[in-house]
């Protein structure tokens, strides 16, 4: 099993340097209710695991405002 996909969800503090690098993309006038952050950034491109897009669609189908951070 890949370390990028843990068997159980874990919670804890977010790495501040990583969060700071995401902040420019989070600042919007009308942000969505939920912004799904990428697994990693390559240059200025957000990279998500293959199971995230269907998850975002499922969240939106339940009536929540969600977007992938692009």
C-alpha positions in Angstrom: 0.0 0.0 0.0 1.3 3.4 -0.9 2.2 5.9 1.8 0.3 8.5 -0.3 -3.0 6.7 0.4 -3.2 5.8 4.0 -5.7 3.1 5.1 -7.2 5.4 7.6 -7.8 9.1 7.6 -5.5 11.0 9.9 -5.9 14.4 11.4 -3.3 16.8 12.7 -1.7 20.1 12.1 -1.2 21.2 8.5 2.4 21.9 7.5 2.5 25.8 7.6 4.9 26.1 4.6 2.6 23.9 2.5 -0.5 25.9 3.5 1.3 29.2 2.8 2.1 27.9 -0.7 -1.6 27.1 -1.3 -2.9 30.4 0.1 -2.6 32.4 -3.2 -5.0 30.0 -4.8 -7.4 30.1 -1.9 -8.0 33.8 -1.9 -11.2 34.4 -3.8 -14.0 36.9 -3.5 -16.6 34.2 -3.3 -14.9 31.0 -2.1 -16.7 27.6 -2.2 -17.9 25.9 0.9 -15.3 23.2 0.4 -12.0 23.4 -1.4 -10.2 20.1 -2.0 -6.5 20.6 -1.8 -4.1 18.7 -4.1 -1.9 15.9 -3.0 1.1 17.8 -4.3 2.1 20.7 -6.6 4.3 20.3 -9.6 5.4 23.8 -10.6 2.1 25.7 -10.5 0.0 22.6 -11.4 -2.2 20.9 -8.8 -1.9 17.1 -8.8 -4.7 15.0 -7.4 -5.0 11.3 -6.9 -7.4 9.5 -9.2 -10.1 9.0 -6.6 -10.5 12.7 -5.8 -12.5 13.8 -8.9 -15.3 11.3 -8.3 -15.3 12.3 -4.6 -15.8 15.9 -5.5 -18.6 15.0 -7.9 -20.3 13.0 -5.1 -20.0 15.9 -2.6 -21.6 18.3 -5.2 -24.4 15.7 -5.9 -25.3 15.9 -2.2 -25.9 19.7 -2.6 -22.6 21.0 -1.2 -20.5 23.6 -2.9 -17.1 22.0 -3.5 -14.3 22.6 -5.9 -10.8 21.1 -6.7 -8.1 23.6 -6.2 -6.8 24.2 -9.7 
